[in-house]
């Protein structure tokens, strides 16, 4: 058995992000600039970065025109990220990767089926076993990235939902639209809880693209550190600076909390032992 000492990642490279919004809103540019263009491996599921020069794009062959088209390619790319010492991987887009994983899981579980059934969709597997298997596979890869200090950016399209919201003051209900990540339910349940940041790229009333960093009634957004503003201009330099600063603040907060907790233990132990006459 090997014993390892955990390391605090001062570069914040184990952070996981989800960027979502409409096409052309700058998600891919922001994702590849966040960790540095030269430090990011781009996993292209839909030919979304054809206008970004100097980007390292993963290909299943020596021909750069070949793009990945199945889950096994992503597993290969994960190994290449570590092998080639990239700091991050950007997945564009996560919906397509989720679809590839669903097909992979259906094929695997078909082979494992005792009655020789061939599953064409997760719904045919039943009892949520297909979704659970998908989550297990994606968690395995994400944990691999975290253990190797690799940042992950999941790029997603947006989906508009219609929901009923109660007004806190009048208690009346009204229909509102809400923009969220366009993902299968199981993939959404993986992305939202496990991402440190979820950012919404949108166009404001003046036609300018901006980035929402905190959620509200009409959108999903998340900042685990709690230190970022509600929204910012769509500027990758601003975004990177804010994220790196917020990660450092969060690490300081965790260190102080642990130190305070340890001090409280020591004080409690000292007082208790005094009561027992064992000081």
Number of C-alpha atoms within 10 A of each C-alpha: 3 3 5 6 5 7 8 10 12 11 14 19 19 22 21 23 23 26 26 30 23 16 14 12 19 20 28 25 16 22 28 25 17 23 24 16 19 14 19 26 26 25 26 23 20 17 12 16 17 10 9 12 8 8 18 17 18 23 20 17 10 8 8 10 11 11 18 19 16 18 19 14 16 23 13 13 21 20 14 14 21 17 9 10 14 19 22 29 28 24 25 25 23 29 22 19 23 21 18 19 21 22 18 16 24 23 16 14 20 17 14 12 13 8 8 10 13 16 19 14 15 20 13 14 18 10 10 12 15 21 20 13 18 23 18 13 14 17 14 11 15 19 13 15 24 15 12 15 21 25 23 25 29 23 23 25 21 21 15 13 13 11 13 12 15 12 10 8 6 7 9 10 12 10 10 13 15 17 21 20 26 18 20 14 9 15 20 17 12 15 19 18 12 16 18 17 22 26 23 29 27 24 15 10 7 6 8 11 18 18 26 23 22 20 16 12 11 16 20 19 25 24 20 15 16 13 14 18 11 15 16 16 13 20 14 18 11 12 19 17 11 15 19 17 13 19 20 16 15 16 16 12 13 12 12 12 12 12 12 12 12 12 12 12 11 12 12 12 13 13 13 13 12 11 10 8 8 9 10
